[in-house]
Amino acid sequence: MQTRTIKRIFTDMDGTLLNSKGQVSERNARCIRRAAIPITLVSARAPMEMREAIELLGLQGSQVGFNGGLIYEVVNHQIHPLHTKIVFKQTAATILQAVR
């Protein structure tokens, strides 16, 4: 029988990792830290809205914000972009006009 090793977990925040108060519970944080499996948060949130969970969980490595528009790492409490996908102003205006 082949054993598979979990190399990384990718998880959403709202409705998945966060409780009804919008926080990572201390119990879950403790279990996640103890598991020592690399975790990447994937969220529509901005990095500054993800910071509390990242710090509480002691996450290292890449995180994904803005629905994939920004892949980044937090190094010495600073956000370091690894990849960005910018929506141009005209594209945003076209989308807004279409949905109004």
PyMOL commands that set and color helices and strands:
alter all, ss='L'
color gray80, all
select helices_A, chain A and resi 13-17+26-35+47-57+66-68+89-99
alter helices_A, ss='H'
color red, helices_A
select strands_A, chain A and resi 9-11+39-41+63-65+70-75+78-84
alter strands_A, ss='S'
color yellow, strands_A
deselect
rebuild
show_as cartoon
